């Protein structure tokens, strides 16, 4: 949260296991304290005290080439730890 207060610019990459495309967004983050919004996000009756909202400025899909080449979703091709 301190990072958002100092520099609200954010970027996120969304990946779905097994899919090769990714969604990338960038925008401005803010800390949300709206009681109605927080109440709508309750889990097992417990609402969060804060949330992070993002005003999206850009959103686009990335091609899947890097995911295919990396074999990210193929466990047999991962290095052993």
Gaussian input, Z-matrix of N, CA and C with variables (Angstrom, degrees):
# hf/3-21g

backbone

0 1
 N
 C     1     B1
 C     2     B2     1     A1
 N     3     B3     2     A2     1     D1
 C     4     B4     3     A3     2     D2
 C     5     B5     4     A4     3     D3
 N     6     B6     5     A5     4     D4
 C     7     B7     6     A6     5     D5
 C     8     B8     7     A7     6     D6
 N     9     B9     8     A8     7     D7
 C    10    B10     9     A9     8     D8
 C    11    B11    10    A10     9     D9
 N    12    B12    11    A11    10    D10
 C    13    B13    12    A12    11    D11
 C    14    B14    13    A13    12    D12
 N    15    B15    14    A14    13    D13
 C    16    B16    15    A15    14    D14
 C    17    B17    16    A16    15    D15
 N    18    B18    17    A17    16    D16
 C    19    B19    18    A18    17    D17
 C    20    B20    19    A19    18    D18
 N    21    B21    20    A20    19    D19
 C    22    B22    21    A21    20    D20
 C    23    B23    22    A22    21    D21
 N    24    B24    23    A23    22    D22
 C    25    B25    24    A24    23    D23
 C    26    B26    25    A25    24    D24
 N    27    B27    26    A26    25    D25
 C    28    B28    27    A27    26    D26
 C    29    B29    28    A28    27    D27
 N    30    B30    29    A29    28    D28
 C    31    B31    30    A30    29    D29
 C    32    B32    31    A31    30    D30
 N    33    B33    32    A32    31    D31
 C    34    B34    33    A33    32    D32
 C    35    B35    34    A34    33    D33
 N    36    B36    35    A35    34    D34
 C    37    B37    36    A36    35    D35
 C    38    B38    37    A37    36    D36
 N    39    B39    38    A38    37    D37
 C    40    B40    39    A39    38    D38
 C    41    B41    40    A40    39    D39
 N    42    B42    41    A41    40    D40
 C    43    B43    42    A42    41    D41
 C    44    B44    43    A43    42    D42
 N    45    B45    44    A44    43    D43
 C    46    B46    45    A45    44    D44
 C    47    B47    46    A46    45    D45
 N    48    B48    47    A47    46    D46
 C    49    B49    48    A48    47    D47
 C    50    B50    49    A49    48    D48
 N    51    B51    50    A50    49    D49
 C    52    B52    51    A51    50    D50
 C    53    B53    52    A52    51    D51
 N    54    B54    53    A53    52    D52
 C    55    B55    54    A54    53    D53
 C    56    B56    55    A55    54    D54
 N    57    B57    56    A56    55    D55
 C    58    B58    57    A57    56    D56
 C    59    B59    58    A58    57    D57
 N    60    B60    59    A59    58    D58
 C    61    B61    60    A60    59    D59
 C    62    B62    61    A61    60    D60
 N    63    B63    62    A62    61    D61
 C    64    B64    63    A63    62    D62
 C    65    B65    64    A64    63    D63
 N    66    B66    65    A65    64    D64
 C    67    B67    66    A66    65    D65
 C    68    B68    67    A67    66    D66
 N    69    B69    68    A68    67    D67
 C    70    B70    69    A69    68    D68
 C    71    B71    70    A70    69    D69
 N    72    B72    71    A71    70    D70
 C    73    B73    72    A72    71    D71
 C    74    B74    73    A73    72    D72
 N    75    B75    74    A74    73    D73
 C    76    B76    75    A75    74    D74
 C    77    B77    76    A76    75    D75
 N    78    B78    77    A77    76    D76
 C    79    B79    78    A78    77    D77
 C    80    B80    79    A79    78    D78
 N    81    B81    80    A80    79    D79
 C    82    B82    81    A81    80    D80
 C    83    B83    82    A82    81    D81
 N    84    B84    83    A83    82    D82
 C    85    B85    84    A84    83    D83
 C    86    B86    85    A85    84    D84
 N    87    B87    86    A86    85    D85
 C    88    B88    87    A87    86    D86
 C    89    B89    88    A88    87    D87
 N    90    B90    89    A89    88    D88
 C    91    B91    90    A90    89    D89
 C    92    B92    91    A91    90    D90
 N    93    B93    92    A92    91    D91
 C    94    B94    93    A93    92    D92
 C    95    B95    94    A94    93    D93
 N    96    B96    95    A95    94    D94
 C    97    B97    96    A96    95    D95
 C    98    B98    97    A97    96    D96
 N    99    B99    98    A98    97    D97
 C   100   B100    99    A99    98    D98
 C   101   B101   100   A100    99    D99
 N   102   B102   101   A101   100   D100
 C   103   B103   102   A102   101   D101
 C   104   B104   103   A103   102   D102
 N   105   B105   104   A104   103   D103
 C   106   B106   105   A105   104   D104
 C   107   B107   106   A106   105   D105
 N   108   B108   107   A107   106   D106
 C   109   B109   108   A108   107   D107
 C   110   B110   109   A109   108   D108
 N   111   B111   110   A110   109   D109
 C   112   B112   111   A111   110   D110
 C   113   B113   112   A112   111   D111
 N   114   B114   113   A113   112   D112
 C   115   B115   114   A114   113   D113
 C   116   B116   115   A115   114   D114
 N   117   B117   116   A116   115   D115
 C   118   B118   117   A117   116   D116
 C   119   B119   118   A118   117   D117
 N   120   B120   119   A119   118   D118
 C   121   B121   120   A120   119   D119
 C   122   B122   121   A121   120   D120
 N   123   B123   122   A122   121   D121
 C   124   B124   123   A123   122   D122
 C   125   B125   124   A124   123   D123
 N   126   B126   125   A125   124   D124
 C   127   B127   126   A126   125   D125
 C   128   B128   127   A127   126   D126
 N   129   B129   128   A128   127   D127
 C   130   B130   129   A129   128   D128
 C   131   B131   130   A130   129   D129
 N   132   B132   131   A131   130   D130
 C   133   B133   132   A132   131   D131
 C   134   B134   133   A133   132   D132
 N   135   B135   134   A134   133   D133
 C   136   B136   135   A135   134   D134
 C   137   B137   136   A136   135   D135
 N   138   B138   137   A137   136   D136
 C   139   B139   138   A138   137   D137
 C   140   B140   139   A139   138   D138
 N   141   B141   140   A140   139   D139
 C   142   B142   141   A141   140   D140
 C   143   B143   142   A142   141   D141
 N   144   B144   143   A143   142   D142
 C   145   B145   144   A144   143   D143
 C   146   B146   145   A145   144   D144
 N   147   B147   146   A146   145   D145
 C   148   B148   147   A147   146   D146
 C   149   B149   148   A148   147   D147
 N   150   B150   149   A149   148   D148
 C   151   B151   150   A150   149   D149
 C   152   B152   151   A151   150   D150
 N   153   B153   152   A152   151   D151
 C   154   B154   153   A153   152   D152
 C   155   B155   154   A154   153   D153
 N   156   B156   155   A155   154   D154
 C   157   B157   156   A156   155   D155
 C   158   B158   157   A157   156   D156
 N   159   B159   158   A158   157   D157
 C   160   B160   159   A159   158   D158
 C   161   B161   160   A160   159   D159
 N   162   B162   161   A161   160   D160
 C   163   B163   162   A162   161   D161
 C   164   B164   163   A163   162   D162
 N   165   B165   164   A164   163   D163
 C   166   B166   165   A165   164   D164
 C   167   B167   166   A166   165   D165
 N   168   B168   167   A167   166   D166
 C   169   B169   168   A168   167   D167
 C   170   B170   169   A169   168   D168
 N   171   B171   170   A170   169   D169
 C   172   B172   171   A171   170   D170
 C   173   B173   172   A172   171   D171
 N   174   B174   173   A173   172   D172
 C   175   B175   174   A174   173   D173
 C   176   B176   175   A175   174   D174
 N   177   B177   176   A176   175   D175
 C   178   B178   177   A177   176   D176
 C   179   B179   178   A178   177   D177
 N   180   B180   179   A179   178   D178
 C   181   B181   180   A180   179   D179
 C   182   B182   181   A181   180   D180
 N   183   B183   182   A182   181   D181
 C   184   B184   183   A183   182   D182
 C   185   B185   184   A184   183   D183
 N   186   B186   185   A185   184   D184
 C   187   B187   186   A186   185   D185
 C   188   B188   187   A187   186   D186
 N   189   B189   188   A188   187   D187
 C   190   B190   189   A189   188   D188
 C   191   B191   190   A190   189   D189
 N   192   B192   191   A191   190   D190
 C   193   B193   192   A192   191   D191
 C   194   B194   193   A193   192   D192
 N   195   B195   194   A194   193   D193
 C   196   B196   195   A195   194   D194
 C   197   B197   196   A196   195   D195
 N   198   B198   197   A197   196   D196
 C   199   B199   198   A198   197   D197
 C   200   B200   199   A199   198   D198
 N   201   B201   200   A200   199   D199
 C   202   B202   201   A201   200   D200
 C   203   B203   202   A202   201   D201
 N   204   B204   203   A203   202   D202
 C   205   B205   204   A204   203   D203
 C   206   B206   205   A205   204   D204
 N   207   B207   206   A206   205   D205
 C   208   B208   207   A207   206   D206
 C   209   B209   208   A208   207   D207
 N   210   B210   209   A209   208   D208
 C   211   B211   210   A210   209   D209
 C   212   B212   211   A211   210   D210
 N   213   B213   212   A212   211   D211
 C   214   B214   213   A213   212   D212
 C   215   B215   214   A214   213   D213
 N   216   B216   215   A215   214   D214
 C   217   B217   216   A216   215   D215
 C   218   B218   217   A217   216   D216
 N   219   B219   218   A218   217   D217
 C   220   B220   219   A219   218   D218
 C   221   B221   220   A220   219   D219
 N   222   B222   221   A221   220   D220
 C   223   B223   222   A222   221   D221
 C   224   B224   223   A223   222   D222
 N   225   B225   224   A224   223   D223
 C   226   B226   225   A225   224   D224
 C   227   B227   226   A226   225   D225
 N   228   B228   227   A227   226   D226
 C   229   B229   228   A228   227   D227
 C   230   B230   229   A229   228   D228
 N   231   B231   230   A230   229   D229
 C   232   B232   231   A231   230   D230
 C   233   B233   232   A232   231   D231
 N   234   B234   233   A233   232   D232
 C   235   B235   234   A234   233   D233
 C   236   B236   235   A235   234   D234
 N   237   B237   236   A236   235   D235
 C   238   B238   237   A237   236   D236
 C   239   B239   238   A238   237   D237
 N   240   B240   239   A239   238   D238
 C   241   B241   240   A240   239   D239
 C   242   B242   241   A241   240   D240

   B1=1.4296
   B2=1.5359
   B3=1.3230
   B4=1.4682
   B5=1.5211
   B6=1.3345
   B7=1.4640
   B8=1.5237
   B9=1.3129
   B10=1.4635
   B11=1.5153
   B12=1.3254
   B13=1.4616
   B14=1.5297
   B15=1.3268
   B16=1.4630
   B17=1.5186
   B18=1.3269
   B19=1.4672
   B20=1.5282
   B21=1.3148
   B22=1.4630
   B23=1.5300
   B24=1.3208
   B25=1.4717
   B26=1.5227
   B27=1.3376
   B28=1.4578
   B29=1.5204
   B30=1.3108
   B31=1.4526
   B32=1.5139
   B33=1.3167
   B34=1.4622
   B35=1.5215
   B36=1.3270
   B37=1.4584
   B38=1.5264
   B39=1.3184
   B40=1.4596
   B41=1.5216
   B42=1.3336
   B43=1.4576
   B44=1.5283
   B45=1.3088
   B46=1.4601
   B47=1.5267
   B48=1.3454
   B49=1.4642
   B50=1.5181
   B51=1.3203
   B52=1.4526
   B53=1.5126
   B54=1.3198
   B55=1.4673
   B56=1.5250
   B57=1.3117
   B58=1.4629
   B59=1.5226
   B60=1.3237
   B61=1.4539
   B62=1.5233
   B63=1.3251
   B64=1.4617
   B65=1.5180
   B66=1.3256
   B67=1.4572
   B68=1.5164
   B69=1.3152
   B70=1.4603
   B71=1.5205
   B72=1.3315
   B73=1.4593
   B74=1.5177
   B75=1.3205
   B76=1.4548
   B77=1.5248
   B78=1.3194
   B79=1.4535
   B80=1.5155
   B81=1.3179
   B82=1.4608
   B83=1.5276
   B84=1.3284
   B85=1.4627
   B86=1.5228
   B87=1.3125
   B88=1.4689
   B89=1.5229
   B90=1.3041
   B91=1.4606
   B92=1.5180
   B93=1.3279
   B94=1.4618
   B95=1.5190
   B96=1.3421
   B97=1.4614
   B98=1.5269
   B99=1.3108
   B100=1.4596
   B101=1.5277
   B102=1.3455
   B103=1.4752
   B104=1.5217
   B105=1.3336
   B106=1.4648
   B107=1.5249
   B108=1.3181
   B109=1.4604
   B110=1.5239
   B111=1.3223
   B112=1.4621
   B113=1.5284
   B114=1.3362
   B115=1.4662
   B116=1.5312
   B117=1.3233
   B118=1.4660
   B119=1.5221
   B120=1.3207
   B121=1.4731
   B122=1.5205
   B123=1.3368
   B124=1.4642
   B125=1.5253
   B126=1.3080
   B127=1.4608
   B128=1.5227
   B129=1.3418
   B130=1.4724
   B131=1.5250
   B132=1.3366
   B133=1.4535
   B134=1.5244
   B135=1.3029
   B136=1.4693
   B137=1.5286
   B138=1.3303
   B139=1.4610
   B140=1.5363
   B141=1.3186
   B142=1.4712
   B143=1.5204
   B144=1.3078
   B145=1.4689
   B146=1.5266
   B147=1.3249
   B148=1.4593
   B149=1.5152
   B150=1.3229
   B151=1.4591
   B152=1.5273
   B153=1.2993
   B154=1.4628
   B155=1.5203
   B156=1.3191
   B157=1.4520
   B158=1.5185
   B159=1.3193
   B160=1.4618
   B161=1.5167
   B162=1.3169
   B163=1.4562
   B164=1.5261
   B165=1.3310
   B166=1.4598
   B167=1.5258
   B168=1.3392
   B169=1.4617
   B170=1.5213
   B171=1.3338
   B172=1.4628
   B173=1.5187
   B174=1.3133
   B175=1.4637
   B176=1.5197
   B177=1.3349
   B178=1.4659
   B179=1.5168
   B180=1.3322
   B181=1.4569
   B182=1.5204
   B183=1.3263
   B184=1.4566
   B185=1.5195
   B186=1.3132
   B187=1.4619
   B188=1.5253
   B189=1.2970
   B190=1.4642
   B191=1.5218
   B192=1.3234
   B193=1.4696
   B194=1.5248
   B195=1.3310
   B196=1.4702
   B197=1.5254
   B198=1.3272
   B199=1.4646
   B200=1.5275
   B201=1.3216
   B202=1.4773
   B203=1.5257
   B204=1.3238
   B205=1.4747
   B206=1.5264
   B207=1.3404
   B208=1.4670
   B209=1.5282
   B210=1.3402
   B211=1.4672
   B212=1.5282
   B213=1.3216
   B214=1.4618
   B215=1.5223
   B216=1.3169
   B217=1.4600
   B218=1.5292
   B219=1.3196
   B220=1.4626
   B221=1.5323
   B222=1.3344
   B223=1.4667
   B224=1.5324
   B225=1.3350
   B226=1.4633
   B227=1.5234
   B228=1.3282
   B229=1.4631
   B230=1.5276
   B231=1.3211
   B232=1.4695
   B233=1.5219
   B234=1.3378
   B235=1.4697
   B236=1.5310
   B237=1.3136
   B238=1.4614
   B239=1.5302
   B240=1.3115
   B241=1.4792
   B242=1.4946
   A1=110.27
   A2=115.85
   A3=118.24
   A4=111.03
   A5=116.66
   A6=119.97
   A7=110.72
   A8=117.40
   A9=121.19
   A10=110.41
   A11=117.43
   A12=120.17
   A13=111.35
   A14=116.94
   A15=120.64
   A16=112.84
   A17=117.29
   A18=121.71
   A19=107.85
   A20=118.29
   A21=120.77
   A22=115.12
   A23=118.17
   A24=119.59
   A25=109.70
   A26=116.23
   A27=120.87
   A28=110.69
   A29=114.90
   A30=122.96
   A31=108.12
   A32=116.82
   A33=121.13
   A34=109.40
   A35=115.34
   A36=121.61
   A37=106.75
   A38=116.51
   A39=122.28
   A40=109.18
   A41=115.45
   A42=121.72
   A43=107.98
   A44=116.00
   A45=122.27
   A46=106.74
   A47=117.94
   A48=119.57
   A49=111.72
   A50=114.63
   A51=121.30
   A52=114.15
   A53=118.35
   A54=121.84
   A55=108.81
   A56=117.02
   A57=119.78
   A58=112.70
   A59=118.77
   A60=120.01
   A61=110.01
   A62=116.57
   A63=121.68
   A64=108.56
   A65=115.98
   A66=122.66
   A67=107.74
   A68=116.53
   A69=121.50
   A70=108.53
   A71=116.04
   A72=120.22
   A73=109.24
   A74=115.46
   A75=120.89
   A76=107.65
   A77=115.45
   A78=119.21
   A79=111.42
   A80=114.63
   A81=122.21
   A82=108.86
   A83=116.15
   A84=122.05
   A85=110.19
   A86=114.58
   A87=120.65
   A88=108.49
   A89=114.92
   A90=120.92
   A91=107.35
   A92=116.08
   A93=122.06
   A94=109.51
   A95=115.20
   A96=120.08
   A97=112.30
   A98=117.71
   A99=122.32
   A100=110.14
   A101=118.04
   A102=120.47
   A103=113.49
   A104=117.84
   A105=120.12
   A106=111.09
   A107=116.41
   A108=120.12
   A109=110.63
   A110=116.98
   A111=120.29
   A112=111.35
   A113=117.02
   A114=120.65
   A115=110.43
   A116=117.11
   A117=119.85
   A118=112.47
   A119=117.99
   A120=122.76
   A121=112.35
   A122=117.61
   A123=121.80
   A124=111.29
   A125=114.52
   A126=122.53
   A127=107.16
   A128=114.89
   A129=120.93
   A130=111.58
   A131=115.75
   A132=121.27
   A133=115.11
   A134=117.74
   A135=122.21
   A136=109.35
   A137=116.85
   A138=121.67
   A139=109.62
   A140=117.30
   A141=119.07
   A142=110.61
   A143=116.53
   A144=121.29
   A145=110.75
   A146=116.64
   A147=123.55
   A148=109.23
   A149=115.10
   A150=120.82
   A151=107.46
   A152=115.91
   A153=121.25
   A154=107.47
   A155=115.79
   A156=121.83
   A157=108.93
   A158=117.14
   A159=120.50
   A160=109.18
   A161=115.32
   A162=122.60
   A163=105.83
   A164=117.04
   A165=122.25
   A166=110.25
   A167=115.74
   A168=121.83
   A169=111.63
   A170=116.90
   A171=122.41
   A172=109.11
   A173=115.63
   A174=121.36
   A175=107.49
   A176=115.91
   A177=118.54
   A178=110.27
   A179=114.34
   A180=121.41
   A181=108.99
   A182=115.67
   A183=121.22
   A184=108.23
   A185=115.40
   A186=118.57
   A187=109.04
   A188=115.25
   A189=119.79
   A190=114.35
   A191=118.87
   A192=120.64
   A193=113.67
   A194=117.61
   A195=118.86
   A196=111.44
   A197=117.21
   A198=119.83
   A199=110.39
   A200=116.50
   A201=120.44
   A202=109.74
   A203=116.99
   A204=120.64
   A205=112.29
   A206=116.38
   A207=119.57
   A208=112.61
   A209=116.99
   A210=122.27
   A211=110.56
   A212=115.37
   A213=122.22
   A214=113.28
   A215=118.04
   A216=121.00
   A217=112.86
   A218=117.43
   A219=120.60
   A220=109.07
   A221=117.51
   A222=121.17
   A223=113.84
   A224=118.32
   A225=120.51
   A226=111.84
   A227=118.96
   A228=122.29
   A229=113.49
   A230=117.57
   A231=120.45
   A232=110.46
   A233=116.77
   A234=118.86
   A235=110.08
   A236=117.00
   A237=120.34
   A238=108.70
   A239=115.62
   A240=120.73
   A241=112.01
   D1=-35.88
   D2=178.42
   D3=-62.78
   D4=-37.07
   D5=177.80
   D6=-60.26
   D7=-42.33
   D8=-179.93
   D9=-63.58
   D10=-39.35
   D11=178.95
   D12=-65.49
   D13=-35.41
   D14=-179.51
   D15=-81.12
   D16=-38.90
   D17=-178.82
   D18=-148.81
   D19=100.36
   D20=-173.75
   D21=-78.53
   D22=-3.09
   D23=179.35
   D24=-71.20
   D25=130.61
   D26=-177.92
   D27=-134.36
   D28=157.50
   D29=172.15
   D30=-139.01
   D31=140.89
   D32=-179.36
   D33=-137.19
   D34=146.79
   D35=175.03
   D36=-122.16
   D37=126.38
   D38=179.88
   D39=-105.26
   D40=131.29
   D41=178.38
   D42=-128.03
   D43=143.14
   D44=175.43
   D45=-115.02
   D46=123.86
   D47=-179.55
   D48=-52.02
   D49=132.44
   D50=179.41
   D51=90.60
   D52=-16.88
   D53=179.06
   D54=-97.71
   D55=149.24
   D56=-177.53
   D57=-99.17
   D58=-20.71
   D59=178.27
   D60=-81.23
   D61=151.24
   D62=174.73
   D63=-125.22
   D64=153.86
   D65=175.57
   D66=-110.19
   D67=128.30
   D68=179.93
   D69=-116.64
   D70=132.04
   D71=175.00
   D72=-127.17
   D73=153.06
   D74=171.95
   D75=-140.71
   D76=151.74
   D77=-178.48
   D78=175.67
   D79=-157.08
   D80=-177.36
   D81=-115.21
   D82=125.87
   D83=-179.66
   D84=-93.11
   D85=152.14
   D86=174.46
   D87=-143.87
   D88=154.69
   D89=177.48
   D90=-90.10
   D91=127.86
   D92=-174.24
   D93=-106.75
   D94=131.68
   D95=177.45
   D96=-124.91
   D97=14.24
   D98=-178.05
   D99=-64.07
   D100=116.92
   D101=-175.49
   D102=-59.70
   D103=-38.80
   D104=-179.15
   D105=-66.57
   D106=-43.20
   D107=178.67
   D108=-64.65
   D109=-45.27
   D110=179.79
   D111=-63.00
   D112=-38.79
   D113=178.94
   D114=-63.07
   D115=-33.54
   D116=179.76
   D117=-71.29
   D118=-13.10
   D119=179.80
   D120=-102.18
   D121=10.94
   D122=-177.58
   D123=-63.76
   D124=142.84
   D125=174.52
   D126=-124.09
   D127=125.73
   D128=-176.77
   D129=52.28
   D130=39.91
   D131=177.24
   D132=78.20
   D133=2.42
   D134=-177.57
   D135=-108.56
   D136=109.67
   D137=179.08
   D138=-86.81
   D139=145.92
   D140=176.15
   D141=-68.67
   D142=155.18
   D143=177.71
   D144=-80.29
   D145=-31.74
   D146=179.31
   D147=-141.60
   D148=160.88
   D149=173.59
   D150=-141.16
   D151=167.83
   D152=176.89
   D153=-114.44
   D154=124.32
   D155=175.52
   D156=-105.03
   D157=148.68
   D158=178.57
   D159=-128.36
   D160=124.42
   D161=171.90
   D162=-87.61
   D163=102.41
   D164=-172.53
   D165=-75.65
   D166=124.78
   D167=177.07
   D168=-98.70
   D169=-33.06
   D170=178.80
   D171=-139.37
   D172=143.41
   D173=173.68
   D174=-148.26
   D175=127.68
   D176=178.41
   D177=-157.14
   D178=156.10
   D179=177.42
   D180=-87.12
   D181=142.75
   D182=172.84
   D183=-96.32
   D184=148.44
   D185=177.19
   D186=-65.03
   D187=162.83
   D188=-172.48
   D189=-93.56
   D190=2.62
   D191=-174.86
   D192=-54.93
   D193=-47.05
   D194=-177.00
   D195=-66.54
   D196=-34.97
   D197=179.00
   D198=-68.82
   D199=-38.52
   D200=179.21
   D201=-66.85
   D202=-46.75
   D203=-178.19
   D204=-65.23
   D205=-35.73
   D206=-177.83
   D207=-75.93
   D208=-17.64
   D209=-176.61
   D210=56.20
   D211=37.71
   D212=-174.85
   D213=-54.59
   D214=-40.50
   D215=-175.15
   D216=-94.22
   D217=13.92
   D218=179.02
   D219=-110.11
   D220=96.01
   D221=-175.24
   D222=-55.74
   D223=-33.43
   D224=-177.65
   D225=-66.95
   D226=-17.47
   D227=-179.76
   D228=-98.93
   D229=2.42
   D230=178.82
   D231=-81.55
   D232=145.96
   D233=176.64
   D234=-68.41
   D235=147.19
   D236=177.93
   D237=-78.23
   D238=148.68
   D239=-179.29
   D240=-92.50

